[in-house]
């Protein structure tokens, strides 16, 4: 059950999926991304200035991340991976998403933007000004992809390893027979 102060016709259940990104964004802002928890400030005026600087930095990183994501989306839609392969190719059979559907976002715009800033600094490039691009509200719920458990992955690896050893033994026996 989801509670909201909006009328049922004004809200959509698919919006709830944004909650994890919002909570992650708060976590990034409060501690992980800007190191607020390392500050030992005593005066309120210093704290205010630090929070202002963090807010500006957050906005800048979001704008760079939005710009990078928009470019990535355009590249994916223009050069769809595997689009030129035959329909029966294994890449089409293993495909998890429909043609034209964008891959799932793995990094938030702020984290992507911060990584871009760090890369620009490392490469001695001038800092860029990004764009802020609003996304439309989601209309469908995308089920999360269940990741295989480590034990299932290890079982698969050990099975493949056993098969590989069997093939090696067969080849070795065949070589010995061929020499006699």
HELIX and SHEET records of a PDB file:
HELIX    1   1 UNK A   13  UNK A   18  5                                   6    
HELIX    2   2 UNK A   19  UNK A   27  1                                   9    
HELIX    3   3 UNK A   28  UNK A   32  3                                   5    
HELIX    4   4 UNK A   36  UNK A   38  5                                   3    
HELIX    5   5 UNK A   44  UNK A   78  1                                  35    
HELIX    6   6 UNK A   90  UNK A   93  1                                   4    
HELIX    7   7 UNK A  109  UNK A  122  1                                  14    
HELIX    8   8 UNK A  150  UNK A  179  1                                  30    
END                                                                             
